[in-house]
Amino acid sequence: MMTSEKDSNRGPDVRTVVVDDVSVAGTHEPFVEHVSFTAPAGEFTVVATDPGIPQVALALAIGGRVELLRGRVSIGGGAGLADLQLRTRLVDVADVTAPEDAIAVRAVVQEELALAERPASRAAVAAFLAEHDLTDHAGRPWEQLPPDVRTSLLLELGALHPQVRVLVLAGPERHGGDHAAWFDTCQRLAGTGLAVVVLTTAATAAALATEAATDADAHAAIDAATDAATTDATTSTDTTLAKEPSA
């Protein structure tokens, strides 16, 4: 699990996801079985899951889009399917919410803005693309965007939904490319108070954990250096004052 800073002044936690002993039925055997984890609000949670159908099945379970074989999923204590569907946005789930490769970038953005109940006019789409330095890509097929850009863009668009409290990203590793960009996007969006859940392979989960630990060490080193510099400055000031002649 990777956490971002949370605002201690926020109100009651209505975003924490609890997945308790969840199994989803498959054709011959469960697609996922006995999955349990907690994804707190304001944090970026990575769940190692087998690629393909298991990732899709678990995403659908978290989002209240499929009946469970056993177990329970809740968000802020609420476990009704309608509530789960309202509070979650399933991001780039294969064959569910993932855009078709041949669709133009502008069309993908327009559809996502409309789903988020945001202005989706030609001007609004152009403004969004310009804000993300993608104006030159507007008419190109979605598949021509770099994988990390596609994933990051879908995360940002998903976060615009007015009722969404949870983002569920499924299988981003299937596109290849560098995960750094969408990793940063997940952390940034978690910092706004959303619960961000990433369902990915064990290998990618391990890589993300290593990167998060490195980031934490870097931040700790910066904090330590800042504290040391502050202490040195204070000591220097005190020494100077001590040398001043008394009145």
N, C-alpha and C positions, 0 to 999 in steps of 0.2 A: 504494500500500500504506500502511495506517495501522497503526502499532504501538502497543502498550501496554507498560508496564513488565513485565519478566520477572524471575523469581527466579533469580539465578545459581546458587543452591544446589540447584536441581532436578536430578533424576537424568537418565539418558540420554534424548535427545529421541525419543519414540515417537509424536509427534503431527504432525510436519511433513509437509505434503502436497506432493508433487511431481507436477505434471502435465506430461508431456513429449511434445510433438508429437501431441496427441490429436485424433482424428477419430472421429465417430460417424456411421454410415451412415444415410441417409434413404431415402425412397421413390424419389426420382429423383436426388438429389444429397445429399452429407453434410449433416446437420443442423448440425454444427459441424466445423470443419476446422483442423488445425495449431494447436491451442491449447496454449500452454506457460506455466506460471507456477509459482512456489513460494509456499506459504502456511506460514510458520513457526509453530511452536507458540508460544502466548502473544501472537499478533498477529492483527489484524483486517485481512484482505486483501480488496480490492475488485477484481473482474474485470469489465470492460466486455464485455457480451455482447448480441447482438441479442435483443429481447424474444420471449416466446412459446416455441415449440418448441425453439429453440437453448438457451435457459436450462434448460429441463426436461432436454434431452438431456445437457447438460454436467453438471448436478447428478447425473443417474443414472450418468454415467460416473465421477464422483468417488466416488460411493457404491458402486461395484461392482455396480450393478443392471442393467448393459447391457454386451454385448460391444463391444469397440472395433474400429473399422475399421483403425486404426493407432495407434501410440503406447503410452504406459504411464502408469498412475496408481499412486503408491505412498504409503503412510503409514508414516513411520518406517522406510522401506526395504522394507516388506512390500507386495507387489502382488497377492496372491491375492484373488479376488473375495470369498471368505468373510471374510477379514480386513478388507477395505474395508467390507463390509456391517456387520460388528460394530463397527467404530471410528467410523462416521459416522452422523450423524442428518440426514436431509434435512428441512429446515424449510419448511413452507408452499409446497411445490412443487405447482404447478397440476396438478390431476387425478391426483396421486400421493399426497401427504401433506397437502394443504390441506384443512381441515375444510369440510364442506358448510355453506352460508350459513344454512340453516334449522335446523340443529341447535342445541339449547340450549347456552349457555355452560358450564353445569355438566357436560353430557355430554361436551363437548370436553375439559375438564379431567380428567374421570374416565378417559377413554380414554387420554390422554397419560400420566397417572400410572400407569395399569396397564402401559402399554408400557415405562415407565421402571422397572418392578418396584418401585414405591412403593405404599404403602397407597392404595387407591382407593375406600374406603368412602364413604358419604354424609357422614360426619363429617370424613373426611380432605379431601374435595373442599370442604366448607364452610369448613374451616380455611384451605385454600389460597386460596380466593376472598376470605376475610376479610383475610388477610395482604396481599392486593393491592387492597384496598378495592373489591372487585367483588361483594360480597354481594347488593346490590340488582339486579345484572345476571344472577344465576344462572339464572333461568328464561327469559331473553330469547334470541332467536335470535343466533347468533354474528355475523351480519352487522351487528347493531345496535351492536356495540362499535366505538369509533373505530379506524380502520385501524392507527394506530401502536401502540395498546394490544394489538390482536390479534397483530401481529407480535412485539412485545416478549414477550408471554405465551408464544407458541409457542417463541421462542428459549429462554426460561427453562425451560420444560417439557422441551425437547429436551436441554438441558444436564444434566438429572437422570438420564439414562440411565447406568447404572453403567459400561458399557464404552465409552461414547462419548468420543472424543478430538478429533473434528472436527465442527463444525456447518456445514452448507451451507444458506444462505438464498437462495432463488431468486425473483427478480422481485418484491421488495417494493413497487416503485414502481407496480405495476399496481393497487394498492388506492387510490392517491392519498393525500392527507393529508400531515402533517408527518413528515419522516423523523427528526427530532431524537431522539425517544424510543427508537426501535429502534437508531439510531446509537449512543446512549449504552449501550444494553443490549449491543450487540455489543462495544463497547470494554470494558465491565465483565466480560463473560464471557471475553474474550480475556485479561484480567488474571488470571484464575484458572488460566491455562495451556493453555486450549483453543486450537486453531487454528480461527478463525472466517472462513469464506469467504462473501462476498456476491456473487452473480451478478446484475448489474443493467445497466441501459442506460448508454450512454456519457454521457448528460446527467446522470443521477443520480450516476454515478461521479465526474464532474467536480465536482459540487456537494459530494459527500462529501470529496473531496480538498481543496477550498477550505476547508471547515469544519474539517477536521483540521489544516490549516496554520494557521488562525486560532487554534485551540485551542493548538497548539504555541507560537505566538508569545505567547499570553496566559500560558502556563505559564512561558515564558522570562522574560517581563517580571516576573512574580511572583517568580521565583527571583532575578532581578537586584535587585529592590527589597528582598528579604529579605537578600541578601548585603550590600547597601549599608547597610541598617539595622543589621545585625550589626557591620559595620565602624565605623559611626558610634558605636555604643554602646561598642565596645572603645576607640575613640579618646577618647571622653568619659571613660571610666573611667580610662584611662592619664593623662589630663590632670589629673583630680582627685587621683589618687595622687601626681602630681608636685608638686602644690601643698602636699601635707601636710608640715608641718615635720618635719625629721629628729629622731630621738631624741637 
